[in-house]
């Protein structure tokens, strides 16, 4: 067998393989013998049909089976002989298979990137404060106050700034209705968009229909209206005034979780502290990773980047679904979302290989106890039995991925401990 390896871009290898004609013929003969044992050919008992008749009827089947038997065996020999570290599934192409001739084919396969580790200890990162300030507490209390606000119906006066208007409207473009809503809440302020609505609504009385022409901006969220003139027929059905509760014990009791304002403040301070510590950790990890990416420029397998991009897109779509976006609208944005996450996907794959190499260098590995602890953590969050979680991970071949995740976390912790904070 002859093997020739070509280095392609993006950490991919092209393996050219040639198998001797006599070896191909020997395997092909074996395949025809196996076919003959089960072939139904009129006038012949099983296993007694002549080879030339089998060849005339089962040539393509025999070639496919011969290629299947030879290709994978030859591929694994080539990988072992050349010391390659393949990732994912190989792709067999350019097959040349003629009777009495050598079999030739190529295999494209992604391999682990080859790169030299640069300095990764002593990375300089900012030592940000995680202290909860009085300003943080004031903002948290005001946010809670806002969430507990009530909206009181106002009678006997027109709409003014600072009010909330509950409106019904219909928008027409060139006489055609293109948008309508029976219960739209609008906060009446100088920031109201489109700006022409503010002039029409200020001083408006309940149940009186106003008509106003609006020129929509080019980036208007409703695409049918972007950069177009529209005529709005809008009617204020309710005028509401926001009433904020006082920040006191009653506000704390209203949450159903606290008996006093002091107890509420203690809980808020702890939540803010936990959030700031997590934010600080994420920021420091981000600084470490940014430094590693700059110090280790190398090509990564496109297939892994594509799979990572798909995961990031699915995560983004899930978050947007929770925010109220429609699935059918999000599905139309797949290509746009993929472009948006492309850089992050590549960086994530590159960081994975860098951390993996550091783990090998520093002999950092996930122990069996750590794996069991992670499984128990997952089980706790999903309210399942750890044994069931482990069984599911084994069935889906995800235990190795979980080990890699643990190792990545341990290497990141190692790098943070070895960093210089200032």
C-alpha positions in Angstrom: 0.0 0.0 0.0 1.3 3.5 -0.9 0.4 6.5 1.2 0.9 10.1 0.5 -0.2 12.9 2.9 -0.9 16.5 1.9 -1.4 19.3 4.5 -4.6 21.3 3.7 -5.6 24.5 5.3 -7.7 24.6 8.5 -5.9 21.7 10.1 -7.1 19.2 7.5 -5.1 16.3 5.9 -5.6 14.7 2.5 -4.5 11.1 2.5 -3.9 9.6 -0.9 -4.0 5.8 -0.8 -3.1 3.2 -3.5 -3.8 -0.5 -2.8 -2.0 -3.1 -4.9 -4.0 -4.9 -7.6 -3.4 -8.4 -6.3 -4.6 -7.4 -2.8 -7.7 -5.8 -4.3 -8.4 -8.9 -6.4 -8.0 -11.2 -3.4 -10.6 -9.2 -1.4 -12.9 -9.0 -4.4 -12.8 -12.8 -4.8 -13.7 -13.2 -1.1 -16.6 -10.8 -1.6 -18.0 -12.8 -4.6 -17.7 -16.0 -2.6 -19.8 -14.5 0.2 -22.3 -13.1 -2.4 -22.5 -16.6 -4.0 -23.5 -18.2 -0.7 -26.7 -16.3 -0.5 -27.5 -15.2 -4.1 -30.7 -16.5 -5.7 -29.9 -17.2 -9.4 -32.3 -19.3 -11.4 -31.0 -22.7 -12.4 -28.3 -22.8 -9.7 -28.2 -23.9 -6.1 -26.9 -21.4 -3.5 -23.1 -21.3 -3.7 -23.0 -23.0 -7.1 -23.5 -20.1 -9.5 -20.4 -19.5 -11.7 -18.2 -16.5 -10.9 -18.7 -14.8 -14.3 -22.5 -14.8 -13.8 -22.1 -13.3 -10.3 -19.8 -10.7 -11.7 -22.4 -9.7 -14.4 -25.2 -9.3 -11.9 -23.5 -8.1 -8.7 -20.5 -6.1 -10.0 -21.4 -2.8 -8.3 -22.5 -4.5 -5.1 -19.2 -6.4 -5.0 -17.1 -3.2 -5.7 -19.0 -1.3 -2.9 -18.3 -4.1 -0.4 -14.7 -4.5 -1.4 -14.1 -0.7 -1.0 -15.8 -0.8 2.4 -13.6 -3.6 3.6 -10.4 -2.1 2.2 -10.9 1.6 2.7 -11.4 1.7 6.4 -8.6 -0.8 7.1 -6.2 1.2 4.9 -7.3 4.5 6.4 -6.6 3.2 9.9 -3.2 1.9 8.8 -2.3 5.2 7.3 -3.3 7.1 10.4 -1.2 4.8 12.6 1.8 4.8 10.2 1.8 8.6 9.8 1.1 9.4 13.5 -2.0 11.4 12.7 -4.5 12.4 15.5 -7.8 12.5 13.6 -10.9 14.4 14.7 -14.4 13.5 13.6 -15.3 11.3 10.6 -13.1 11.0 7.5 -14.5 11.6 4.0 -13.6 9.2 1.2 -13.4 10.8 -2.3 -12.0 10.3 -5.8 -12.3 6.5 -5.8 -10.8 4.7 -8.9 -11.7 1.1 -9.0 -11.1 -1.0 -12.1 -10.7 -4.7 -12.4 -7.1 -5.9 -12.4 -5.9 -2.4 -11.5 -4.7 -0.8 -8.2 -7.4 0.8 -6.1 -6.8 4.5 -5.5 -8.8 6.9 -3.3 -8.4 9.9 -1.1 -9.5 10.5 2.5 -10.0 14.0 3.9 -9.9 14.2 7.7 -9.6 16.9 10.3 -6.7 16.5 12.7 -5.7 18.1 16.0 -3.9 21.3 15.3 -0.2 21.4 15.7 1.2 24.4 17.5 3.8 25.3 20.1 2.7 26.3 23.6 3.8 29.9 24.4 4.0 31.3 27.9 0.7 30.8 29.8 1.8 31.4 33.4 1.9 34.8 34.9 -0.7 36.4 32.5 -1.5 39.9 33.6 -5.2 40.5 34.3 -7.2 43.3 36.1 -8.1 42.6 39.7 -11.6 44.2 39.6 -13.5 44.9 42.7 -16.5 42.7 43.6 -17.6 45.0 46.5 -21.3 45.9 46.6 -21.6 49.7 46.8 -24.4 51.9 48.2 -25.2 52.8 44.6 -25.7 49.1 43.7 -28.1 48.7 46.6 -30.0 51.9 45.7 -30.5 50.7 42.2 -31.6 47.2 43.2 -34.2 48.7 45.6 -35.4 51.1 42.9 -35.7 48.2 40.4 -37.8 46.2 43.0 -39.9 49.3 43.6 -40.5 49.7 39.9 -41.5 46.0 39.6 -44.1 46.5 42.4 -45.5 49.7 40.8 -49.2 49.9 40.2 -50.9 51.7 37.3 -53.9 53.7 38.4 -56.6 54.7 35.9 -57.0 58.5 35.5 -60.3 60.1 34.7 -61.4 63.6 33.8 -58.2 64.9 32.3 -56.3 64.6 29.0 -53.0 62.7 28.4 -49.8 64.3 29.6 -46.1 63.5 29.8 -45.3 60.8 32.4 -48.6 59.0 31.8 -49.1 55.6 30.3 -51.6 55.4 27.4 -53.4 52.2 26.6 -54.2 52.6 22.9 -55.7 50.9 19.9 -54.3 51.8 16.5 -54.2 50.9 12.9 -51.5 52.0 10.4 -52.1 52.4 6.7 -49.5 52.7 3.9 -51.0 53.9 0.6 -54.4 53.1 1.8 -53.5 49.5 2.9 -53.7 48.4 6.5 -50.2 47.0 7.4 -50.2 47.1 11.2 -52.7 47.2 14.0 -53.0 46.6 17.8 -56.0 46.6 20.1 -54.1 47.1 23.4 -50.7 48.9 23.0 -49.1 50.5 26.1 -47.2 53.7 25.4 -45.1 55.7 27.9 -45.6 59.3 27.0 -42.2 61.0 27.0 -39.8 62.8 24.7 -38.3 59.4 23.8 -41.6 58.1 22.2 -41.0 56.7 18.7 -42.1 57.4 16.0 -41.7 61.0 17.3 -44.8 62.3 15.4 -47.0 60.2 17.8 -46.0 62.4 20.8 -47.4 65.5 19.2 -50.7 63.7 18.3 -51.1 62.1 21.8 -50.2 64.9 24.1 -53.5 66.4 25.3 -55.5 63.6 23.8 -58.9 62.8 25.4 -60.1 59.2 26.1 -62.0 57.5 23.2 -61.2 60.3 20.7 -59.5 59.0 17.5 -56.5 61.0 16.2 -55.0 60.7 12.8 -51.3 61.4 12.2 -48.8 60.9 9.4 -45.5 59.3 10.4 -42.2 58.9 8.5 -40.6 55.7 9.8 -36.8 55.4 10.1 -34.9 53.0 7.8 -34.1 50.7 10.8 -37.6 50.6 12.1 -38.3 47.2 13.7 -41.5 46.6 11.6 -39.8 45.9 8.2 -43.0 46.6 6.2 -42.9 50.2 7.5 -39.2 50.8 7.5 -38.4 54.1 5.5 -42.0 54.5 4.6 -44.7 57.1 5.3 -47.7 55.7 7.2 -51.0 57.1 8.5 -51.9 56.1 12.0 -55.5 56.1 13.3 -54.9 56.0 17.1 -57.4 56.1 20.0 -56.5 56.4 23.7 -58.7 53.9 25.6 -57.2 54.3 29.0 -54.9 56.8 30.7 -52.8 55.4 33.6 -50.5 56.9 36.1 -47.7 54.9 37.7 -47.9 54.7 41.5 -44.6 53.6 43.1 -44.8 52.0 46.6 -42.6 53.3 49.4 -39.3 51.5 50.1 -40.2 50.1 53.5 -41.2 47.0 55.4 -44.5 46.8 53.4 -42.5 46.5 50.2 -40.4 43.7 51.6 -43.5 41.9 52.9 -45.2 42.3 49.5 -42.6 40.0 48.0 -43.9 37.1 50.1 -40.4 36.2 51.1 -39.3 38.7 53.7 -40.6 40.1 57.0 -38.8 43.4 57.0 -36.9 45.8 54.8 -33.7 44.9 56.7 -34.1 41.3 55.8 -34.8 42.2 52.2 -31.7 44.3 52.0 -29.5 41.5 53.4 -30.8 39.2 50.7 -30.3 41.8 48.0 -26.7 42.4 49.2 -25.9 38.7 49.1 -27.4 38.3 45.6 -25.6 41.3 44.3 -22.3 40.1 45.8 -22.7 36.6 44.2 -23.5 38.3 40.9 -20.4 40.6 41.1 -18.2 37.7 42.0 -19.4 35.7 39.0 -19.0 38.8 36.8 -15.5 39.3 38.1 -14.7 35.6 37.4 -16.1 35.8 33.8 -14.1 39.0 33.2 -10.8 37.5 34.4 -11.4 34.3 32.4 -12.1 36.4 29.3 -8.8 38.3 29.8 -6.9 35.0 30.2 -8.5 33.6 27.0 -7.9 36.7 25.0 -4.2 36.6 25.9 -4.0 32.9 25.0 -5.6 33.5 21.6 -3.2 36.3 20.8 -0.2 34.2 21.8 -1.3 31.1 19.9 -2.4 31.9 16.3 -3.1 28.6 14.5 -5.7 27.1 12.2 -8.5 25.0 13.6 -10.8 22.4 11.9 -13.6 24.0 10.0 -16.0 21.1 10.9 -15.5 21.8 14.6 -16.1 25.5 14.1 -19.3 24.8 12.2 -20.6 22.5 14.9 -19.7 25.1 17.6 -21.5 27.8 15.6 -24.6 25.6 15.3 -24.6 25.2 19.1 -24.2 29.0 19.7 -27.0 29.7 17.2 -29.3 27.3 19.0 -28.5 28.8 22.3 -29.1 32.3 21.0 -32.5 31.3 19.5 -33.5 29.6 22.7 -32.8 32.9 24.6 -34.7 34.9 22.0 -37.7 32.5 22.3 -37.8 33.2 26.0 -37.9 36.9 25.2 -41.0 36.4 23.1 -39.7 36.1 19.6 -41.5 33.6 17.2 -39.7 30.4 16.3 -40.6 30.8 12.6 -39.1 34.3 12.5 -35.9 33.1 14.2 -35.5 30.1 11.8 -35.4 32.6 8.9 -32.4 34.3 10.6 -30.1 31.2 10.8 -27.5 32.5 8.3 -27.4 36.0 9.9 -27.1 34.4 13.4 -24.2 32.1 12.1 -22.3 35.2 10.9 -22.9 36.9 14.2 -21.4 34.0 16.2 -18.6 33.0 13.7 -15.8 34.7 15.6 -16.9 33.3 18.9 -17.2 29.8 17.5 -13.7 29.9 16.1 -12.3 31.3 19.3 -14.1 28.7 21.5 -12.6 25.9 19.4 -9.1 27.4 19.5 -9.3 27.9 23.3 -10.4 24.2 23.7 -7.2 23.0 22.0 -5.0 25.4 23.9 -6.4 24.4 27.3 -6.2 20.7 26.2 -2.5 21.1 25.5 -1.9 23.0 28.8 -3.7 20.1 30.6 -1.3 17.6 29.0 1.7 19.8 29.8 0.7 20.2 33.4 -0.7 16.7 33.8 -4.2 18.1 34.7 -6.9 15.5 34.4 -10.5 14.8 35.6 -10.5 12.2 38.3 -13.2 9.7 38.7 -14.4 11.4 41.9 -14.7 14.7 40.1 -16.7 13.1 37.3 -19.1 11.6 39.8 -19.4 15.0 41.6 -20.2 16.7 38.3 -22.9 14.1 37.5 -24.4 14.6 41.0 -24.4 18.3 40.3 -26.3 17.8 37.1 -28.7 15.4 38.8 -29.4 17.9 41.5 -30.3 20.6 39.0 -32.6 18.3 37.0 -34.0 16.6 40.1 -33.0 13.1 38.9 -31.1 10.2 40.3 -27.3 10.4 39.6 -27.3 6.8 38.3 -30.0 7.7 35.7 -28.0 10.8 34.6 -24.8 8.8 34.2 -26.6 6.1 32.2 -28.1 8.7 29.8 -24.6 10.3 29.4 -23.1 6.9 28.6 -25.9 6.0 26.1 -25.2 9.3 24.3 -21.4 9.0 24.4 -21.2 12.2 26.4 -19.0 11.1 29.3 -15.8 12.0 27.5 -17.2 15.5 26.8 -18.1 15.9 30.4 -14.5 14.9 31.4 -13.2 17.5 28.9 -15.4 20.1 30.4 -14.1 19.3 33.9 -10.5 19.4 32.7 -11.2 22.8 30.9 -12.5 24.2 34.2 -9.5 22.9 36.1 -7.0 24.3 33.6 -8.8 27.7 33.7 -8.6 27.7 37.5 -4.9 26.8 37.3 -4.3 29.7 34.9 -6.2 32.2 37.1 -4.1 31.1 40.1 -0.9 31.5 38.1 -1.9 34.9 36.7 -0.7 38.3 37.9 -3.5 40.4 39.1 -3.1 44.2 39.3 
